[in-house]
Amino acid sequence: MCAMARPRKPLLSRERIVETAGALVDAEGLAALSTRRLAAELGVSGPSLYNHFRTKDEILDAVADAVSAKIDLSMFEEDDGRDWRTALHDWAVSYRAALADHPHVVPVLAQGPGRRPAGLRVADAVFGAMVRAGWPPAQATYIGALMRYFITGSALGSFARGFVDDEGAYDPAEYPHLGQAHLLAERRQKVDEGAFETGLRALLDGLAVQYEARGGARAAGGTDGDGAD
């Protein structure tokens, strides 16, 4: 009897586990992810997952890091040529787009990068670019934190989706200024993207004022202590 040929590719790999886990979370949310369910989706026994990951949390970390890896960081490369404000804007747009594609993972990413490599590369790139632009290290840290708060916060929910599409839901006697609120749900993408861009530009305008107050380009030659005001 001839022995069965071994498969050319292994049945299981870290990449396949992460891809399948990510698809499950995208489709059904974080609560749907369990090692038993994941093993069933992969068509393997549960214990085989532990040859690649020690715990479900490690798998979830890898899923979150795969999302972080989709964020464009090219604008922070030293030879890119974009000024710090444009770089932050373009990065924020890319960051939000990655989160919008994987909204169920946002609560995990909002906790910070921990030990996740791609997440740490994001933090390192932002901090390094801000320091090179002349921001003091402490202020560069604040900017990185501020941007993460704003971007992840914008991705945690939809303002427009918070209103029902029933024209009779908002009594003008009680809510005289919500006569068009029932239209927000169907215009969700436009409203949410417009709100994000408005907030982002306002945030960057405020940072630009601080930058100029610190001497702008003059600060690029060095830092003024720890950056505390």
CNS distance restraints for C-alpha pairs under 8 A (distance, minus, plus):
assign (resid   7 and name CA) (resid  11 and name CA) 7.66 0.50 0.50
assign (resid  12 and name CA) (resid  16 and name CA) 6.40 0.50 0.50
assign (resid  12 and name CA) (resid  17 and name CA) 7.09 0.50 0.50
assign (resid  13 and name CA) (resid  17 and name CA) 6.21 0.50 0.50
assign (resid  13 and name CA) (resid  52 and name CA) 7.15 0.50 0.50
assign (resid  14 and name CA) (resid  18 and name CA) 6.11 0.50 0.50
assign (resid  14 and name CA) (resid  52 and name CA) 5.96 0.50 0.50
assign (resid  14 and name CA) (resid  53 and name CA) 7.84 0.50 0.50
assign (resid  15 and name CA) (resid  19 and name CA) 6.05 0.50 0.50
assign (resid  16 and name CA) (resid  20 and name CA) 6.06 0.50 0.50
assign (resid  17 and name CA) (resid  21 and name CA) 5.98 0.50 0.50
assign (resid  17 and name CA) (resid  38 and name CA) 7.91 0.50 0.50
assign (resid  17 and name CA) (resid  42 and name CA) 7.58 0.50 0.50
assign (resid  17 and name CA) (resid  49 and name CA) 7.88 0.50 0.50
assign (resid  17 and name CA) (resid  59 and name CA) 7.80 0.50 0.50
assign (resid  18 and name CA) (resid  22 and name CA) 5.91 0.50 0.50
assign (resid  18 and name CA) (resid  59 and name CA) 6.59 0.50 0.50
assign (resid  18 and name CA) (resid  62 and name CA) 6.41 0.50 0.50
assign (resid  18 and name CA) (resid  63 and name CA) 5.56 0.50 0.50
assign (resid  18 and name CA) (resid  66 and name CA) 8.00 0.50 0.50
assign (resid  19 and name CA) (resid  23 and name CA) 6.23 0.50 0.50
assign (resid  19 and name CA) (resid  63 and name CA) 7.49 0.50 0.50
assign (resid  20 and name CA) (resid  24 and name CA) 6.22 0.50 0.50
assign (resid  20 and name CA) (resid  38 and name CA) 7.38 0.50 0.50
assign (resid  20 and name CA) (resid  41 and name CA) 7.41 0.50 0.50
assign (resid  20 and name CA) (resid  42 and name CA) 7.27 0.50 0.50
assign (resid  21 and name CA) (resid  25 and name CA) 6.22 0.50 0.50
assign (resid  21 and name CA) (resid  33 and name CA) 6.91 0.50 0.50
assign (resid  21 and name CA) (resid  38 and name CA) 6.41 0.50 0.50
assign (resid  21 and name CA) (resid  59 and name CA) 7.56 0.50 0.50
assign (resid  21 and name CA) (resid  60 and name CA) 7.70 0.50 0.50
assign (resid  21 and name CA) (resid  63 and name CA) 6.94 0.50 0.50
assign (resid  22 and name CA) (resid  26 and name CA) 6.03 0.50 0.50
assign (resid  22 and name CA) (resid  63 and name CA) 5.56 0.50 0.50
assign (resid  23 and name CA) (resid  27 and name CA) 6.11 0.50 0.50
assign (resid  24 and name CA) (resid  28 and name CA) 5.97 0.50 0.50
assign (resid  24 and name CA) (resid  29 and name CA) 7.23 0.50 0.50
assign (resid  24 and name CA) (resid  32 and name CA) 7.03 0.50 0.50
assign (resid  24 and name CA) (resid  33 and name CA) 6.80 0.50 0.50
assign (resid  24 and name CA) (resid  38 and name CA) 7.98 0.50 0.50
assign (resid  25 and name CA) (resid  29 and name CA) 4.43 0.50 0.50
assign (resid  25 and name CA) (resid  30 and name CA) 5.25 0.50 0.50
assign (resid  25 and name CA) (resid  31 and name CA) 7.87 0.50 0.50
assign (resid  25 and name CA) (resid  32 and name CA) 6.55 0.50 0.50
assign (resid  25 and name CA) (resid  33 and name CA) 6.39 0.50 0.50
assign (resid  25 and name CA) (resid 104 and name CA) 6.50 0.50 0.50
assign (resid  25 and name CA) (resid 105 and name CA) 7.41 0.50 0.50
assign (resid  26 and name CA) (resid 102 and name CA) 5.91 0.50 0.50
assign (resid  26 and name CA) (resid 103 and name CA) 7.33 0.50 0.50
assign (resid  26 and name CA) (resid 104 and name CA) 6.09 0.50 0.50
assign (resid  26 and name CA) (resid 105 and name CA) 7.72 0.50 0.50
assign (resid  28 and name CA) (resid  32 and name CA) 5.85 0.50 0.50
assign (resid  29 and name CA) (resid  33 and name CA) 7.55 0.50 0.50
assign (resid  29 and name CA) (resid 104 and name CA) 5.42 0.50 0.50
assign (resid  30 and name CA) (resid 104 and name CA) 6.37 0.50 0.50
assign (resid  30 and name CA) (resid 105 and name CA) 7.28 0.50 0.50
assign (resid  32 and name CA) (resid  37 and name CA) 7.61 0.50 0.50
assign (resid  33 and name CA) (resid  37 and name CA) 6.57 0.50 0.50
assign (resid  33 and name CA) (resid  38 and name CA) 6.63 0.50 0.50
assign (resid  34 and name CA) (resid  38 and name CA) 5.96 0.50 0.50
assign (resid  34 and name CA) (resid  56 and name CA) 6.72 0.50 0.50
assign (resid  35 and name CA) (resid  39 and name CA) 5.92 0.50 0.50
assign (resid  35 and name CA) (resid  46 and name CA) 6.26 0.50 0.50
assign (resid  35 and name CA) (resid  49 and name CA) 7.57 0.50 0.50
assign (resid  35 and name CA) (resid  56 and name CA) 6.23 0.50 0.50
assign (resid  36 and name CA) (resid  40 and name CA) 6.28 0.50 0.50
assign (resid  36 and name CA) (resid  46 and name CA) 5.73 0.50 0.50
assign (resid  37 and name CA) (resid  41 and name CA) 6.25 0.50 0.50
assign (resid  38 and name CA) (resid  42 and name CA) 6.23 0.50 0.50
assign (resid  38 and name CA) (resid  46 and name CA) 7.97 0.50 0.50
assign (resid  39 and name CA) (resid  43 and name CA) 5.94 0.50 0.50
assign (resid  39 and name CA) (resid  44 and name CA) 5.19 0.50 0.50
assign (resid  39 and name CA) (resid  45 and name CA) 5.79 0.50 0.50
assign (resid  39 and name CA) (resid  46 and name CA) 5.14 0.50 0.50
assign (resid  39 and name CA) (resid  49 and name CA) 7.16 0.50 0.50
assign (resid  40 and name CA) (resid  44 and name CA) 6.27 0.50 0.50
assign (resid  40 and name CA) (resid  45 and name CA) 7.39 0.50 0.50
assign (resid  40 and name CA) (resid  46 and name CA) 7.84 0.50 0.50
assign (resid  44 and name CA) (resid  48 and name CA) 6.91 0.50 0.50
assign (resid  45 and name CA) (resid  49 and name CA) 7.61 0.50 0.50
assign (resid  46 and name CA) (resid  50 and name CA) 7.77 0.50 0.50
assign (resid  47 and name CA) (resid  51 and name CA) 7.57 0.50 0.50
assign (resid  48 and name CA) (resid  52 and name CA) 7.81 0.50 0.50
assign (resid  49 and name CA) (resid  53 and name CA) 6.17 0.50 0.50
assign (resid  49 and name CA) (resid  54 and name CA) 7.94 0.50 0.50
assign (resid  50 and name CA) (resid  54 and name CA) 5.12 0.50 0.50
assign (resid  50 and name CA) (resid  55 and name CA) 7.16 0.50 0.50
assign (resid  53 and name CA) (resid  58 and name CA) 6.12 0.50 0.50
assign (resid  53 and name CA) (resid  59 and name CA) 6.37 0.50 0.50
assign (resid  54 and name CA) (resid  58 and name CA) 6.66 0.50 0.50
assign (resid  55 and name CA) (resid  59 and name CA) 6.74 0.50 0.50
assign (resid  56 and name CA) (resid  60 and name CA) 6.28 0.50 0.50
assign (resid  57 and name CA) (resid  61 and name CA) 6.04 0.50 0.50
assign (resid  58 and name CA) (resid  62 and name CA) 6.25 0.50 0.50
assign (resid  59 and name CA) (resid  63 and name CA) 6.27 0.50 0.50
assign (resid  60 and name CA) (resid  64 and name CA) 6.18 0.50 0.50
assign (resid  61 and name CA) (resid  65 and name CA) 6.11 0.50 0.50
assign (resid  61 and name CA) (resid 108 and name CA) 7.85 0.50 0.50
assign (resid  61 and name CA) (resid 116 and name CA) 6.96 0.50 0.50
assign (resid  62 and name CA) (resid  66 and name CA) 6.13 0.50 0.50
assign (resid  62 and name CA) (resid 116 and name CA) 7.43 0.50 0.50
assign (resid  63 and name CA) (resid  67 and name CA) 6.67 0.50 0.50
assign (resid  63 and name CA) (resid 105 and name CA) 7.98 0.50 0.50
assign (resid  64 and name CA) (resid  68 and name CA) 6.49 0.50 0.50
assign (resid  64 and name CA) (resid 105 and name CA) 6.20 0.50 0.50
assign (resid  64 and name CA) (resid 108 and name CA) 6.73 0.50 0.50
assign (resid  64 and name CA) (resid 109 and name CA) 6.27 0.50 0.50
assign (resid  65 and name CA) (resid  69 and name CA) 6.15 0.50 0.50
assign (resid  65 and name CA) (resid 116 and name CA) 5.95 0.50 0.50
assign (resid  65 and name CA) (resid 117 and name CA) 7.11 0.50 0.50
assign (resid  65 and name CA) (resid 118 and name CA) 5.62 0.50 0.50
assign (resid  65 and name CA) (resid 119 and name CA) 6.07 0.50 0.50
assign (resid  66 and name CA) (resid  70 and name CA) 6.89 0.50 0.50
assign (resid  66 and name CA) (resid 118 and name CA) 7.40 0.50 0.50
assign (resid  67 and name CA) (resid  71 and name CA) 7.40 0.50 0.50
assign (resid  67 and name CA) (resid  98 and name CA) 6.47 0.50 0.50
assign (resid  67 and name CA) (resid  99 and name CA) 7.40 0.50 0.50
assign (resid  67 and name CA) (resid 102 and name CA) 7.44 0.50 0.50
assign (resid  68 and name CA) (resid  95 and name CA) 8.00 0.50 0.50
assign (resid  68 and name CA) (resid  98 and name CA) 7.52 0.50 0.50
assign (resid  68 and name CA) (resid 118 and name CA) 5.66 0.50 0.50
assign (resid  68 and name CA) (resid 119 and name CA) 5.52 0.50 0.50
assign (resid  68 and name CA) (resid 122 and name CA) 7.56 0.50 0.50
assign (resid  69 and name CA) (resid 118 and name CA) 5.21 0.50 0.50
assign (resid  69 and name CA) (resid 119 and name CA) 7.31 0.50 0.50
assign (resid  70 and name CA) (resid  98 and name CA) 6.29 0.50 0.50
assign (resid  71 and name CA) (resid  91 and name CA) 7.48 0.50 0.50
assign (resid  71 and name CA) (resid  94 and name CA) 5.66 0.50 0.50
assign (resid  71 and name CA) (resid  95 and name CA) 5.24 0.50 0.50
assign (resid  71 and name CA) (resid  98 and name CA) 6.24 0.50 0.50
assign (resid  71 and name CA) (resid 122 and name CA) 7.90 0.50 0.50
assign (resid  72 and name CA) (resid  91 and name CA) 6.33 0.50 0.50
assign (resid  72 and name CA) (resid  94 and name CA) 5.90 0.50 0.50
assign (resid  72 and name CA) (resid  95 and name CA) 7.31 0.50 0.50
assign (resid  73 and name CA) (resid  77 and name CA) 7.36 0.50 0.50
assign (resid  73 and name CA) (resid  91 and name CA) 6.60 0.50 0.50
assign (resid  73 and name CA) (resid 122 and name CA) 7.08 0.50 0.50
assign (resid  73 and name CA) (resid 125 and name CA) 7.07 0.50 0.50
assign (resid  74 and name CA) (resid  80 and name CA) 7.02 0.50 0.50
assign (resid  75 and name CA) (resid  80 and name CA) 5.75 0.50 0.50
assign (resid  75 and name CA) (resid  81 and name CA) 7.79 0.50 0.50
assign (resid  75 and name CA) (resid  82 and name CA) 6.45 0.50 0.50
assign (resid  75 and name CA) (resid  87 and name CA) 5.22 0.50 0.50
assign (resid  75 and name CA) (resid  90 and name CA) 7.36 0.50 0.50
assign (resid  75 and name CA) (resid  91 and name CA) 7.04 0.50 0.50
assign (resid  76 and name CA) (resid  80 and name CA) 6.82 0.50 0.50
assign (resid  76 and name CA) (resid  82 and name CA) 7.98 0.50 0.50
assign (resid  76 and name CA) (resid  87 and name CA) 6.45 0.50 0.50
assign (resid  76 and name CA) (resid 125 and name CA) 6.11 0.50 0.50
assign (resid  76 and name CA) (resid 126 and name CA) 6.85 0.50 0.50
assign (resid  76 and name CA) (resid 129 and name CA) 5.67 0.50 0.50
assign (resid  77 and name CA) (resid 125 and name CA) 7.89 0.50 0.50
assign (resid  77 and name CA) (resid 129 and name CA) 7.71 0.50 0.50
assign (resid  78 and name CA) (resid 129 and name CA) 7.74 0.50 0.50
assign (resid  82 and name CA) (resid  86 and name CA) 5.97 0.50 0.50
assign (resid  82 and name CA) (resid  87 and name CA) 5.72 0.50 0.50
assign (resid  83 and name CA) (resid  87 and name CA) 6.05 0.50 0.50
assign (resid  83 and name CA) (resid 133 and name CA) 7.80 0.50 0.50
assign (resid  84 and name CA) (resid  88 and name CA) 6.12 0.50 0.50
assign (resid  84 and name CA) (resid 129 and name CA) 7.11 0.50 0.50
assign (resid  84 and name CA) (resid 130 and name CA) 6.61 0.50 0.50
assign (resid  84 and name CA) (resid 133 and name CA) 6.25 0.50 0.50
assign (resid  85 and name CA) (resid  89 and name CA) 6.23 0.50 0.50
assign (resid  85 and name CA) (resid 204 and name CA) 6.61 0.50 0.50
assign (resid  85 and name CA) (resid 208 and name CA) 7.52 0.50 0.50
assign (resid  86 and name CA) (resid  90 and name CA) 6.12 0.50 0.50
assign (resid  87 and name CA) (resid  91 and name CA) 5.99 0.50 0.50
assign (resid  88 and name CA) (resid  92 and name CA) 5.96 0.50 0.50
assign (resid  88 and name CA) (resid 126 and name CA) 7.99 0.50 0.50
assign (resid  89 and name CA) (resid  93 and name CA) 6.35 0.50 0.50
assign (resid  89 and name CA) (resid 200 and name CA) 7.22 0.50 0.50
assign (resid  89 and name CA) (resid 201 and name CA) 7.86 0.50 0.50
assign (resid  89 and name CA) (resid 204 and name CA) 7.74 0.50 0.50
assign (resid  90 and name CA) (resid  94 and name CA) 6.36 0.50 0.50
assign (resid  91 and name CA) (resid  95 and name CA) 5.97 0.50 0.50
assign (resid  92 and name CA) (resid  96 and name CA) 6.07 0.50 0.50
assign (resid  92 and name CA) (resid 147 and name CA) 7.52 0.50 0.50
assign (resid  92 and name CA) (resid 151 and name CA) 6.79 0.50 0.50
assign (resid  93 and name CA) (resid  97 and name CA) 6.18 0.50 0.50
assign (resid  94 and name CA) (resid  98 and name CA) 6.31 0.50 0.50
assign (resid  95 and name CA) (resid  99 and name CA) 6.43 0.50 0.50
assign (resid  95 and name CA) (resid 151 and name CA) 7.29 0.50 0.50
assign (resid  96 and name CA) (resid 100 and name CA) 5.96 0.50 0.50
assign (resid  96 and name CA) (resid 151 and name CA) 6.04 0.50 0.50
assign (resid  96 and name CA) (resid 152 and name CA) 7.42 0.50 0.50
assign (resid  96 and name CA) (resid 154 and name CA) 7.91 0.50 0.50
assign (resid  96 and name CA) (resid 155 and name CA) 6.77 0.50 0.50
assign (resid  97 and name CA) (resid 101 and name CA) 6.33 0.50 0.50
assign (resid  98 and name CA) (resid 102 and name CA) 6.65 0.50 0.50
assign (resid  99 and name CA) (resid 103 and name CA) 5.51 0.50 0.50
assign (resid  99 and name CA) (resid 105 and name CA) 7.54 0.50 0.50
assign (resid  99 and name CA) (resid 106 and name CA) 6.32 0.50 0.50
assign (resid  99 and name CA) (resid 152 and name CA) 7.64 0.50 0.50
assign (resid  99 and name CA) (resid 155 and name CA) 6.37 0.50 0.50
assign (resid 100 and name CA) (resid 155 and name CA) 6.36 0.50 0.50
assign (resid 102 and name CA) (resid 106 and name CA) 7.18 0.50 0.50
assign (resid 103 and name CA) (resid 155 and name CA) 6.79 0.50 0.50
assign (resid 103 and name CA) (resid 156 and name CA) 7.07 0.50 0.50
assign (resid 105 and name CA) (resid 109 and name CA) 6.49 0.50 0.50
assign (resid 106 and name CA) (resid 110 and name CA) 5.93 0.50 0.50
assign (resid 106 and name CA) (resid 152 and name CA) 6.67 0.50 0.50
assign (resid 106 and name CA) (resid 155 and name CA) 7.00 0.50 0.50
assign (resid 106 and name CA) (resid 156 and name CA) 6.46 0.50 0.50
assign (resid 107 and name CA) (resid 111 and name CA) 6.79 0.50 0.50
assign (resid 107 and name CA) (resid 156 and name CA) 7.32 0.50 0.50
assign (resid 108 and name CA) (resid 112 and name CA) 7.67 0.50 0.50
assign (resid 109 and name CA) (resid 113 and name CA) 6.83 0.50 0.50
assign (resid 109 and name CA) (resid 152 and name CA) 7.83 0.50 0.50
assign (resid 110 and name CA) (resid 148 and name CA) 7.66 0.50 0.50
assign (resid 110 and name CA) (resid 149 and name CA) 7.79 0.50 0.50
assign (resid 110 and name CA) (resid 152 and name CA) 6.07 0.50 0.50
assign (resid 112 and name CA) (resid 119 and name CA) 7.75 0.50 0.50
assign (resid 113 and name CA) (resid 117 and name CA) 7.87 0.50 0.50
assign (resid 113 and name CA) (resid 119 and name CA) 4.81 0.50 0.50
assign (resid 113 and name CA) (resid 120 and name CA) 5.77 0.50 0.50
assign (resid 114 and name CA) (resid 119 and name CA) 7.89 0.50 0.50
assign (resid 114 and name CA) (resid 120 and name CA) 7.62 0.50 0.50
assign (resid 115 and name CA) (resid 119 and name CA) 7.95 0.50 0.50
assign (resid 115 and name CA) (resid 120 and name CA) 7.10 0.50 0.50
assign (resid 116 and name CA) (resid 120 and name CA) 6.11 0.50 0.50
assign (resid 117 and name CA) (resid 121 and name CA) 6.20 0.50 0.50
assign (resid 118 and name CA) (resid 122 and name CA) 6.40 0.50 0.50
assign (resid 119 and name CA) (resid 123 and name CA) 6.51 0.50 0.50
assign (resid 120 and name CA) (resid 124 and name CA) 6.01 0.50 0.50
assign (resid 121 and name CA) (resid 125 and name CA) 5.98 0.50 0.50
assign (resid 122 and name CA) (resid 126 and name CA) 6.33 0.50 0.50
assign (resid 123 and name CA) (resid 127 and name CA) 6.16 0.50 0.50
assign (resid 123 and name CA) (resid 144 and name CA) 7.06 0.50 0.50
assign (resid 124 and name CA) (resid 128 and name CA) 5.93 0.50 0.50
assign (resid 125 and name CA) (resid 129 and name CA) 6.07 0.50 0.50
assign (resid 126 and name CA) (resid 130 and name CA) 6.24 0.50 0.50
assign (resid 126 and name CA) (resid 144 and name CA) 6.37 0.50 0.50
assign (resid 127 and name CA) (resid 131 and name CA) 6.27 0.50 0.50
assign (resid 127 and name CA) (resid 137 and name CA) 7.75 0.50 0.50
assign (resid 127 and name CA) (resid 140 and name CA) 5.60 0.50 0.50
assign (resid 127 and name CA) (resid 141 and name CA) 6.31 0.50 0.50
assign (resid 127 and name CA) (resid 144 and name CA) 6.50 0.50 0.50
assign (resid 128 and name CA) (resid 132 and name CA) 6.18 0.50 0.50
assign (resid 129 and name CA) (resid 133 and name CA) 6.17 0.50 0.50
assign (resid 130 and name CA) (resid 134 and name CA) 6.57 0.50 0.50
assign (resid 130 and name CA) (resid 135 and name CA) 5.58 0.50 0.50
assign (resid 130 and name CA) (resid 140 and name CA) 5.48 0.50 0.50
assign (resid 131 and name CA) (resid 135 and name CA) 4.89 0.50 0.50
assign (resid 131 and name CA) (resid 136 and name CA) 6.08 0.50 0.50
assign (resid 131 and name CA) (resid 137 and name CA) 5.98 0.50 0.50
assign (resid 131 and name CA) (resid 140 and name CA) 6.18 0.50 0.50
assign (resid 131 and name CA) (resid 220 and name CA) 7.80 0.50 0.50
assign (resid 132 and name CA) (resid 220 and name CA) 6.42 0.50 0.50
assign (resid 133 and name CA) (resid 217 and name CA) 7.46 0.50 0.50
assign (resid 133 and name CA) (resid 219 and name CA) 7.87 0.50 0.50
assign (resid 133 and name CA) (resid 220 and name CA) 5.46 0.50 0.50
assign (resid 134 and name CA) (resid 216 and name CA) 7.19 0.50 0.50
assign (resid 134 and name CA) (resid 217 and name CA) 6.61 0.50 0.50
assign (resid 134 and name CA) (resid 218 and name CA) 7.50 0.50 0.50
assign (resid 134 and name CA) (resid 219 and name CA) 4.60 0.50 0.50
assign (resid 134 and name CA) (resid 220 and name CA) 3.55 0.50 0.50
assign (resid 134 and name CA) (resid 221 and name CA) 6.84 0.50 0.50
assign (resid 134 and name CA) (resid 222 and name CA) 6.72 0.50 0.50
assign (resid 134 and name CA) (resid 223 and name CA) 6.78 0.50 0.50
assign (resid 135 and name CA) (resid 139 and name CA) 6.11 0.50 0.50
assign (resid 135 and name CA) (resid 140 and name CA) 5.72 0.50 0.50
assign (resid 135 and name CA) (resid 211 and name CA) 7.51 0.50 0.50
assign (resid 135 and name CA) (resid 219 and name CA) 6.81 0.50 0.50
assign (resid 135 and name CA) (resid 220 and name CA) 7.22 0.50 0.50
assign (resid 135 and name CA) (resid 223 and name CA) 6.98 0.50 0.50
assign (resid 135 and name CA) (resid 227 and name CA) 7.75 0.50 0.50
assign (resid 136 and name CA) (resid 140 and name CA) 6.09 0.50 0.50
assign (resid 136 and name CA) (resid 223 and name CA) 4.97 0.50 0.50
assign (resid 136 and name CA) (resid 224 and name CA) 6.29 0.50 0.50
assign (resid 136 and name CA) (resid 225 and name CA) 7.14 0.50 0.50
assign (resid 136 and name CA) (resid 226 and name CA) 6.25 0.50 0.50
assign (resid 136 and name CA) (resid 227 and name CA) 4.75 0.50 0.50
assign (resid 137 and name CA) (resid 141 and name CA) 6.25 0.50 0.50
assign (resid 137 and name CA) (resid 223 and name CA) 7.52 0.50 0.50
assign (resid 137 and name CA) (resid 226 and name CA) 6.22 0.50 0.50
assign (resid 137 and name CA) (resid 227 and name CA) 6.33 0.50 0.50
assign (resid 138 and name CA) (resid 142 and name CA) 6.39 0.50 0.50
assign (resid 138 and name CA) (resid 226 and name CA) 5.47 0.50 0.50
assign (resid 138 and name CA) (resid 227 and name CA) 5.04 0.50 0.50
assign (resid 138 and name CA) (resid 228 and name CA) 6.75 0.50 0.50
assign (resid 139 and name CA) (resid 143 and name CA) 6.19 0.50 0.50
assign (resid 139 and name CA) (resid 226 and name CA) 7.92 0.50 0.50
assign (resid 139 and name CA) (resid 227 and name CA) 5.48 0.50 0.50
assign (resid 139 and name CA) (resid 228 and name CA) 7.25 0.50 0.50
assign (resid 140 and name CA) (resid 144 and name CA) 6.28 0.50 0.50
assign (resid 141 and name CA) (resid 145 and name CA) 6.27 0.50 0.50
assign (resid 142 and name CA) (resid 146 and name CA) 5.96 0.50 0.50
assign (resid 143 and name CA) (resid 147 and name CA) 6.06 0.50 0.50
assign (resid 144 and name CA) (resid 148 and name CA) 6.30 0.50 0.50
assign (resid 145 and name CA) (resid 149 and name CA) 6.20 0.50 0.50
assign (resid 146 and name CA) (resid 150 and name CA) 6.22 0.50 0.50
assign (resid 147 and name CA) (resid 151 and name CA) 6.00 0.50 0.50
assign (resid 148 and name CA) (resid 152 and name CA) 5.81 0.50 0.50
assign (resid 148 and name CA) (resid 153 and name CA) 7.93 0.50 0.50
assign (resid 149 and name CA) (resid 153 and name CA) 5.71 0.50 0.50
assign (resid 150 and name CA) (resid 154 and name CA) 6.12 0.50 0.50
assign (resid 151 and name CA) (resid 155 and name CA) 6.45 0.50 0.50
assign (resid 152 and name CA) (resid 156 and name CA) 6.25 0.50 0.50
assign (resid 153 and name CA) (resid 157 and name CA) 7.60 0.50 0.50
assign (resid 154 and name CA) (resid 158 and name CA) 7.57 0.50 0.50
assign (resid 154 and name CA) (resid 196 and name CA) 6.85 0.50 0.50
assign (resid 158 and name CA) (resid 162 and name CA) 6.53 0.50 0.50
assign (resid 158 and name CA) (resid 188 and name CA) 7.44 0.50 0.50
assign (resid 158 and name CA) (resid 192 and name CA) 6.54 0.50 0.50
assign (resid 159 and name CA) (resid 163 and name CA) 7.74 0.50 0.50
assign (resid 159 and name CA) (resid 188 and name CA) 7.89 0.50 0.50
assign (resid 159 and name CA) (resid 192 and name CA) 6.68 0.50 0.50
assign (resid 160 and name CA) (resid 184 and name CA) 5.00 0.50 0.50
assign (resid 160 and name CA) (resid 185 and name CA) 5.18 0.50 0.50
assign (resid 160 and name CA) (resid 187 and name CA) 7.30 0.50 0.50
assign (resid 160 and name CA) (resid 188 and name CA) 5.02 0.50 0.50
assign (resid 160 and name CA) (resid 191 and name CA) 6.43 0.50 0.50
assign (resid 160 and name CA) (resid 192 and name CA) 6.64 0.50 0.50
assign (resid 161 and name CA) (resid 184 and name CA) 6.99 0.50 0.50
assign (resid 161 and name CA) (resid 185 and name CA) 4.84 0.50 0.50
assign (resid 161 and name CA) (resid 188 and name CA) 6.20 0.50 0.50
assign (resid 162 and name CA) (resid 185 and name CA) 7.45 0.50 0.50
assign (resid 163 and name CA) (resid 181 and name CA) 6.57 0.50 0.50
assign (resid 163 and name CA) (resid 182 and name CA) 6.28 0.50 0.50
assign (resid 163 and name CA) (resid 184 and name CA) 6.66 0.50 0.50
assign (resid 163 and name CA) (resid 185 and name CA) 6.21 0.50 0.50
assign (resid 164 and name CA) (resid 169 and name CA) 7.39 0.50 0.50
assign (resid 164 and name CA) (resid 181 and name CA) 7.91 0.50 0.50
assign (resid 164 and name CA) (resid 182 and name CA) 5.66 0.50 0.50
assign (resid 164 and name CA) (resid 185 and name CA) 6.58 0.50 0.50
assign (resid 165 and name CA) (resid 181 and name CA) 7.82 0.50 0.50
assign (resid 165 and name CA) (resid 182 and name CA) 4.26 0.50 0.50
assign (resid 165 and name CA) (resid 183 and name CA) 6.04 0.50 0.50
assign (resid 165 and name CA) (resid 184 and name CA) 7.42 0.50 0.50
assign (resid 165 and name CA) (resid 185 and name CA) 6.07 0.50 0.50
assign (resid 165 and name CA) (resid 186 and name CA) 7.49 0.50 0.50
assign (resid 166 and name CA) (resid 182 and name CA) 5.61 0.50 0.50
assign (resid 167 and name CA) (resid 179 and name CA) 7.93 0.50 0.50
assign (resid 167 and name CA) (resid 180 and name CA) 7.93 0.50 0.50
assign (resid 167 and name CA) (resid 182 and name CA) 5.36 0.50 0.50
assign (resid 169 and name CA) (resid 182 and name CA) 7.69 0.50 0.50
assign (resid 170 and name CA) (resid 174 and name CA) 7.53 0.50 0.50
assign (resid 170 and name CA) (resid 175 and name CA) 6.23 0.50 0.50
assign (resid 170 and name CA) (resid 178 and name CA) 6.59 0.50 0.50
assign (resid 170 and name CA) (resid 179 and name CA) 6.98 0.50 0.50
assign (resid 170 and name CA) (resid 181 and name CA) 7.78 0.50 0.50
assign (resid 170 and name CA) (resid 182 and name CA) 7.93 0.50 0.50
assign (resid 171 and name CA) (resid 175 and name CA) 5.82 0.50 0.50
assign (resid 171 and name CA) (resid 176 and name CA) 7.49 0.50 0.50
assign (resid 172 and name CA) (resid 176 and name CA) 4.34 0.50 0.50
assign (resid 172 and name CA) (resid 177 and name CA) 7.30 0.50 0.50
assign (resid 172 and name CA) (resid 178 and name CA) 7.13 0.50 0.50
assign (resid 172 and name CA) (resid 179 and name CA) 6.56 0.50 0.50
assign (resid 175 and name CA) (resid 179 and name CA) 7.62 0.50 0.50
assign (resid 180 and name CA) (resid 184 and name CA) 7.43 0.50 0.50
assign (resid 183 and name CA) (resid 187 and name CA) 6.59 0.50 0.50
assign (resid 184 and name CA) (resid 188 and name CA) 5.87 0.50 0.50
assign (resid 184 and name CA) (resid 191 and name CA) 7.25 0.50 0.50
assign (resid 187 and name CA) (resid 191 and name CA) 6.10 0.50 0.50
assign (resid 188 and name CA) (resid 192 and name CA) 5.90 0.50 0.50
assign (resid 189 and name CA) (resid 193 and name CA) 5.89 0.50 0.50
assign (resid 190 and name CA) (resid 194 and name CA) 5.88 0.50 0.50
assign (resid 191 and name CA) (resid 195 and name CA) 6.06 0.50 0.50
assign (resid 192 and name CA) (resid 196 and name CA) 6.14 0.50 0.50
assign (resid 193 and name CA) (resid 197 and name CA) 6.18 0.50 0.50
assign (resid 194 and name CA) (resid 198 and name CA) 6.05 0.50 0.50
assign (resid 195 and name CA) (resid 199 and name CA) 6.07 0.50 0.50
assign (resid 196 and name CA) (resid 200 and name CA) 5.96 0.50 0.50
assign (resid 197 and name CA) (resid 201 and name CA) 6.08 0.50 0.50
assign (resid 198 and name CA) (resid 202 and name CA) 6.22 0.50 0.50
assign (resid 199 and name CA) (resid 203 and name CA) 6.05 0.50 0.50
assign (resid 200 and name CA) (resid 204 and name CA) 6.16 0.50 0.50
assign (resid 201 and name CA) (resid 205 and name CA) 5.95 0.50 0.50
assign (resid 202 and name CA) (resid 206 and name CA) 6.29 0.50 0.50
assign (resid 203 and name CA) (resid 207 and name CA) 6.40 0.50 0.50
assign (resid 204 and name CA) (resid 208 and name CA) 6.05 0.50 0.50
assign (resid 205 and name CA) (resid 209 and name CA) 6.44 0.50 0.50
assign (resid 206 and name CA) (resid 210 and name CA) 6.55 0.50 0.50
assign (resid 207 and name CA) (resid 211 and name CA) 6.07 0.50 0.50
assign (resid 208 and name CA) (resid 212 and name CA) 6.18 0.50 0.50
assign (resid 209 and name CA) (resid 213 and name CA) 6.18 0.50 0.50
assign (resid 210 and name CA) (resid 214 and name CA) 6.31 0.50 0.50
assign (resid 211 and name CA) (resid 215 and name CA) 6.62 0.50 0.50
assign (resid 211 and name CA) (resid 216 and name CA) 5.13 0.50 0.50
assign (resid 212 and name CA) (resid 216 and name CA) 4.49 0.50 0.50
assign (resid 214 and name CA) (resid 219 and name CA) 6.93 0.50 0.50
assign (resid 215 and name CA) (resid 219 and name CA) 5.93 0.50 0.50
assign (resid 216 and name CA) (resid 220 and name CA) 7.41 0.50 0.50
assign (resid 217 and name CA) (resid 221 and name CA) 7.66 0.50 0.50
assign (resid 219 and name CA) (resid 223 and name CA) 6.13 0.50 0.50
assign (resid 219 and name CA) (resid 224 and name CA) 7.73 0.50 0.50
assign (resid 223 and name CA) (resid 227 and name CA) 7.45 0.50 0.50
